[in-house]
């Protein structure tokens, strides 16, 4: 009975309101649209959820208003509903909400954007709000600055480069971390020197993301600073430096990576092996064979894959031996490496 459910939607009891809204959403009855919109204006978040289930595009405007002005749970519900409706008009408002002070709202908006347009980061709407996020990098609230940097990382617009470089010196470490990650995604070489400086930030995650970003940008100015980070006291930073050196592909990194390959850090040995494979220098062949012949089974698979990338016949005998171990992943890596070397 629609009339009774609509009457319950106006109840002063929130549980009754929620049950009524849920029923109306499940019914998908278009006659429920106007009453549900009125309930949204009154702050009933379950009404927003119901509108998402009904999927009527006429609800987009009121839901966008709720997304901007509603209380926490209303903003979350409005974002989810807009994602369910799937109307492109909601993209720009949802992108703007990615700097909301509440992480749950930001998460709901991101999920909604993915539903409406999986490529929203490349949309005109995303480009249009870049200045809004750039301005938010100077907000008094560090959570908003952090959220803005994260959003700019997803969008990857070069207009954000200088403001993000400035954010590398933010007093909040999480903002600095997010700024470093964003600069890597943008990939602009103006960020190289500031990111090299960030390798000495003194905060683990900032230095980690600075190393990652330098690998993404691929500028050879970062080689020596990253080589120095192979000896950092924090493992996460050492591993990121090795991966970055592999991505940059400069042959100056070969000797330091071979030294790391011969060290005692098992994690770094794995990363160094993969990096040497990417660089493709024949000097790494014998050291990689030694790893494959050694006792550190954690690094065997990486060494086998790297030898396959190098394509040197000297590795064939050792790889053939590793075809028959109890580690199926190593067996597969050795087989793939042999195929590459033999040109199969």
C-alpha positions in Angstrom: 0.0 0.0 0.0 1.9 3.0 -1.3 -0.1 5.6 0.6 0.7 4.0 3.9 4.4 3.7 3.1 4.5 7.4 2.1 2.8 8.3 5.4 5.4 6.3 7.3 8.1 8.2 5.5 6.9 11.3 7.3 7.1 9.6 10.7 9.0 11.3 13.5 10.6 7.9 14.3 13.8 7.5 12.2 13.5 3.7 12.2 10.0 3.9 10.7 11.3 6.4 8.1 14.2 4.2 7.2 11.9 1.1 6.7 9.5 3.2 4.6 12.4 4.6 2.4 13.8 1.1 1.9 10.4 -0.2 0.8 10.0 2.7 -1.6 13.4 2.1 -3.1 12.8 -1.6 -3.6 9.4 -0.8 -5.2 11.0 1.5 -7.8 7.6 3.2 -8.0 8.0 6.6 -9.8 5.2 8.0 -7.6 7.7 7.8 -4.7 10.1 10.3 -6.3 8.7 13.6 -5.0 8.1 12.3 -1.4 11.6 10.9 -1.3 13.1 14.2 -2.6 11.2 16.0 0.2 12.7 13.5 2.7 16.2 14.2 1.4 15.6 17.9 2.0 14.7 17.0 5.6 18.0 15.1 6.0 16.7 11.5 5.8 19.7 9.7 4.3 17.8 6.5 3.7 15.6 8.5 1.3 18.8 9.3 -0.8 19.6 5.6 -0.8 16.1 4.9 -2.1 16.4 7.4 -4.9 19.6 5.7 -6.0 17.7 2.4 -6.3 14.8 4.0 -8.2 17.4 5.5 -10.6 15.3 8.5 -11.8 17.6 11.2 -13.3 15.3 13.9 -11.9 16.9 13.2 -8.5 20.3 14.2 -9.6 20.0 17.9 -8.8 18.6 17.5 -5.3 21.2 14.7 -4.6 24.0 17.0 -5.7 22.7 19.7 -3.4 22.7 17.1 -0.5 26.2 16.1 -1.5 27.4 19.6 -0.9 25.4 20.7 2.1 24.1 17.6 3.9 25.4 16.0 7.1 28.0 13.3 7.0 25.7 10.3 6.4 23.6 12.3 3.9 26.7 13.1 1.9 27.8 9.5 1.8 24.3 8.3 0.8 24.0 11.0 -1.9 27.3 10.0 -3.4 26.3 6.4 -3.5 22.9 7.2 -5.0 24.4 9.4 -7.7 26.7 6.5 -8.6 23.7 4.2 -8.9 21.8 6.6 -11.1 24.8 7.0 -13.3 24.1 10.4 -14.8 27.2 12.2 -16.2 26.0 15.5 -14.7 27.1 14.2 -11.3 30.7 13.7 -12.3 32.0 17.2 -11.5 30.2 17.5 -8.2 31.5 14.1 -7.2 35.0 15.1 -8.2 34.8 18.2 -6.1 33.8 16.1 -3.1 37.1 14.2 -3.3 38.4 17.0 -1.0 35.7 16.5 1.6 37.0 16.5 5.1 35.6 13.1 5.8 37.3 10.0 4.3 34.1 8.0 4.1 32.5 10.6 1.9 35.6 10.8 -0.3 35.6 7.0 -0.6 31.9 7.0 -1.5 32.4 9.7 -4.1 35.3 7.8 -5.7 33.3 4.6 -6.0 30.4 6.5 -7.5 32.7 8.1 -10.1 34.1 4.7 -11.0 30.5 3.5 -11.6 29.5 6.5 -13.7 32.7 6.7 -15.8 35.7 4.5 -15.2 37.8 7.1 -17.1 36.6 10.0 -15.1 40.2 11.2 -14.3 40.5 12.1 -18.0 37.2 13.8 -18.2 36.6 17.5 -18.9 34.8 17.7 -15.5 38.0 16.5 -13.7 40.1 19.0 -15.6 37.6 21.8 -14.7 38.0 21.3 -11.0 41.8 21.1 -10.9 42.0 24.8 -9.7 39.7 23.9 -6.8 42.0 21.2 -5.7 45.1 23.4 -6.1 43.5 26.0 -3.9 42.6 23.3 -1.4 46.4 22.5 -1.0 46.5 25.7 1.1 43.5 24.9 3.3 44.0 25.2 7.0 42.7 21.7 7.5 45.5 19.2 6.8 43.0 16.4 6.0 41.6 18.6 3.2 45.2 19.4 1.9 45.9 15.7 1.9 42.7 14.8 0.1 43.4 17.5 -2.5 46.8 16.1 -3.2 45.4 12.6 -3.5 42.8 13.8 -5.9 45.4 15.6 -8.0 47.3 12.4 -8.2 44.4 10.7 -9.8 43.8 13.5 -12.3 47.4 14.0 -13.2 47.2 17.5 -14.6 50.4 19.5 -15.1 48.8 22.6 -13.8 49.2 21.1 -10.4 53.0 20.6 -10.6 54.2 23.8 -8.9 51.6 23.7 -6.1 52.4 20.1 -5.4 56.1 20.9 -5.3 55.3 23.5 -2.7 53.3 20.9 -0.8 56.4 18.8 -0.5 57.3 21.2 2.3 54.0 21.1 4.0 54.2 20.8 7.8 52.0 17.6 7.7 53.9 14.5 6.7 50.8 12.9 5.1 50.4 15.9 2.8 54.0 15.7 1.8 53.6 12.0 1.1 50.5 12.5 -1.0 52.2 15.4 -2.9 55.2 13.2 -3.8 52.9 10.4 -5.0 51.0 12.9 -7.1 54.1 14.4 -8.7 55.1 10.9 -9.8 51.8 10.3 -11.5 51.9 13.7 -13.3 55.5 12.9 -14.4 56.7 16.4 -15.0 60.5 16.8 -14.9 60.2 20.1 -13.0 59.6 17.9 -9.9 62.9 16.0 -10.1 65.1 18.2 -8.0 62.4 18.8 -5.3 61.8 15.1 -5.1 65.5 14.4 -4.8 65.4 16.8 -1.9 62.4 14.9 -0.5 64.6 11.8 -0.3 66.1 13.4 2.7 62.8 14.3 4.3 63.4 12.1 7.3 60.0 10.5 7.2 59.8 7.0 5.9 56.7 7.3 3.7 57.6 10.6 2.2 61.0 9.3 1.2 59.4 6.1 -0.2 57.0 8.0 -2.4 59.7 10.4 -3.5 61.7 7.4 -4.7 58.7 5.9 -6.4 58.0 9.2 -8.1 61.5 9.6 -9.3 61.3 6.2 -10.9 58.1 7.1 -12.6 59.5 10.3 -14.0 62.6 8.5 -15.2 65.1 11.4 -15.1 68.7 10.4 -14.8 69.5 13.2 -12.4 68.0 10.9 -9.8 70.4 8.0 -10.3 73.1 9.0 -7.8 70.6 10.1 -5.0 68.7 6.8 -5.5 71.9 4.8 -5.4 72.7 6.4 -2.0 69.2 5.3 -0.8 70.1 1.6 -1.5 71.9 1.9 1.8 69.1 3.6 3.7 68.3 2.2 7.1 64.7 1.7 6.2 64.0 -1.3 4.1 60.9 0.2 2.4 63.0 3.1 1.1 65.8 0.8 -0.1 63.4 -1.3 -2.1 61.7 1.7 -3.7 65.1 3.1 -4.6 66.1 -0.2 -6.3 62.8 -0.3 -8.2 63.2 3.3 -9.3 66.7 2.6 -10.6 65.3 -0.3 -12.7 62.7 2.0 -14.2 65.2 4.7 -15.0 67.5 2.2 -16.6 70.8 4.1 -16.3 73.9 1.8 -16.5 75.5 3.8 -13.6 73.2 1.9 -11.3 74.5 -1.5 -12.3 77.5 -1.8 -10.0 75.6 -0.6 -6.9 72.7 -2.9 -7.7 75.1 -5.9 -8.1 76.5 -5.0 -4.7 73.0 -5.0 -3.3 72.4 -8.3 -5.0 75.4 -9.7 -3.0 74.3 -8.2 0.3 72.4 -9.8 3.2 69.0 -8.1 2.7 66.8 -10.6 1.0 64.1 -8.1 0.1 66.7 -5.8 -1.5 68.2 -8.8 -3.3 64.9 -9.4 -5.0 64.4 -5.8 -6.0 68.0 -5.5 -7.2 67.6 -8.6 -9.4 64.5 -7.2 -11.0 66.1 -3.8 -11.5 69.1 -5.4 -13.2 66.9 -7.3 -15.5 65.2 -4.1 -16.5 68.4 -2.3 -17.1 69.7 -5.1 -19.3 73.4 -4.9 -18.7 75.4 -8.1 -19.3 77.6 -7.4 -16.2 74.7 -8.6 -14.1 74.6 -12.1 -15.7 77.1 -13.9 -13.5 75.9 -12.2 -10.2 72.4 -13.2 -11.1 73.4 -16.8 -11.8 75.2 -16.8 -8.4 71.9 -15.8 -6.7 70.1 -18.6 -8.5 72.8 -21.0 -7.3 72.7 -19.7 -3.8 70.6 -20.5 -0.7 68.3 -17.4 -0.7 65.3 -19.0 -2.3 63.3 -15.7 -1.8 65.4 -14.1 -4.6 65.5 -17.1 -7.0 62.4 -16.2 -8.9 63.5 -12.6 -9.4 66.9 -13.7 -10.5 65.4 -16.2 -13.0 63.1 -13.6 -14.5 66.0 -11.1 -14.8 68.2 -13.6 -16.5 65.4 -14.2 -19.0 65.2 -10.5 -19.7 69.0 -10.4 -20.2 68.8 -13.3 -22.7 72.4 -14.5 -22.0 73.1 -18.2 -22.8 75.4 -18.5 -19.8 72.4 -18.8 -17.6 70.9 -21.8 -19.4 72.5 -24.6 -17.3 71.5 -23.1 -14.0 68.0 -22.3 -15.2 67.6 -25.9 -16.3 68.5 -27.1 -12.9 65.8 -24.8 -11.4 63.2 -26.3 -13.6 62.8 -29.2 -11.1 62.3 -27.8 -7.7 59.5 -28.0 -5.2 58.6 -24.4 -5.9 56.2 -24.3 -8.8 56.6 -20.5 -9.2 60.3 -20.8 -9.5 59.9 -23.7 -12.0 57.6 -21.5 -14.1 60.0 -18.5 -13.9 62.9 -20.7 -15.0 60.9 -22.1 -17.9 59.9 -18.7 -19.1 63.5 -17.4 -18.8 64.7 -20.3 -20.9 62.1 -19.6 -23.6 63.3 -16.0 -23.8 66.9 -17.0 -24.0 66.2 -19.6 -26.7 63.9 -17.3 -28.6 61.0 -19.6 -28.3 
